[in-house]
Amino acid sequence: MASNVALWAIRRAAEKNIWVAKLVGRILESQMPANDDYWQAYREWKKMSPVKGVDAARRMSRGDAYARRL
């Protein structure tokens, strides 16, 4: 599998007439904003107060939820 990835990267870099390292850098750079947005949203979620009336500890079991469905 790793060799397939390496071959893909070599071919793609050749198509763009750039070094593989430059291609990898561009790919990683394009992924950074999505990753940063996720972690920012996660930090904001962790700061939120619990919702009144919602207690995950008192949720139905899987069997009870299935039985209720029938």
Wavefront OBJ file of the C-alpha trace (Angstrom):
o trace
v 0.000 0.000 0.000
v 2.762 2.445 0.905
v 4.420 1.831 -2.446
v 1.136 2.729 -4.192
v 1.029 5.984 -2.285
v 4.651 6.751 -3.146
v 4.073 6.022 -6.835
v 0.980 8.207 -6.859
v 2.896 11.061 -5.235
v 5.793 10.733 -7.679
v 3.456 10.742 -10.678
v 1.383 13.629 -9.364
v 4.478 15.707 -8.606
v 5.853 14.988 -12.085
v 2.567 16.136 -13.649
v 2.851 19.403 -11.756
v 6.615 19.646 -12.373
v 7.378 19.978 -8.649
v 9.256 17.968 -6.022
v 7.340 15.339 -4.055
v 8.152 17.230 -0.835
v 6.522 20.344 -2.293
v 3.439 18.331 -3.278
v 3.146 16.842 0.204
v 3.568 20.302 1.716
v 0.732 21.665 -0.409
v -1.531 18.757 0.508
v -0.860 19.210 4.225
v -1.281 22.968 3.948
v -4.692 22.499 2.339
v -5.787 20.236 5.217
v -4.739 22.579 8.027
v -7.793 24.885 8.026
v -10.244 21.980 8.220
v -8.324 20.498 11.126
v -8.101 23.854 12.909
v -11.846 24.456 12.475
v -12.597 21.067 14.013
v -10.449 21.651 17.091
v -11.809 25.164 17.568
v -15.369 23.800 17.492
v -14.359 21.024 19.907
v -12.884 23.528 22.395
v -16.066 25.625 22.210
v -18.228 22.525 22.733
v -16.204 21.547 25.822
v -16.899 24.995 27.349
v -20.675 24.634 26.958
v -22.837 24.033 29.997
v -24.899 20.848 30.201
v -28.416 21.047 28.790
v -31.039 20.953 31.542
v -33.219 17.859 31.445
v -30.719 15.824 29.426
v -28.784 13.144 31.286
v -26.908 10.611 29.185
v -26.438 8.399 32.247
v -30.185 7.691 32.283
v -30.543 6.770 28.630
v -32.337 3.647 27.435
v -30.452 0.471 26.781
v -30.122 -0.677 23.193
v -32.589 -3.505 23.848
v -35.163 -1.127 25.359
v -34.856 1.260 22.426
v -35.325 -1.606 19.974
v -38.336 -2.950 21.882
v -39.888 0.521 21.923
v -39.513 0.697 18.163
v -41.706 -2.369 17.681
l 1 2 3 4 5 6 7 8 9 10 11 12 13 14 15 16 17 18 19 20 21 22 23 24 25 26 27 28 29 30 31 32 33 34 35 36 37 38 39 40 41 42 43 44 45 46 47 48 49 50 51 52 53 54 55 56 57 58 59 60 61 62 63 64 65 66 67 68 69 70
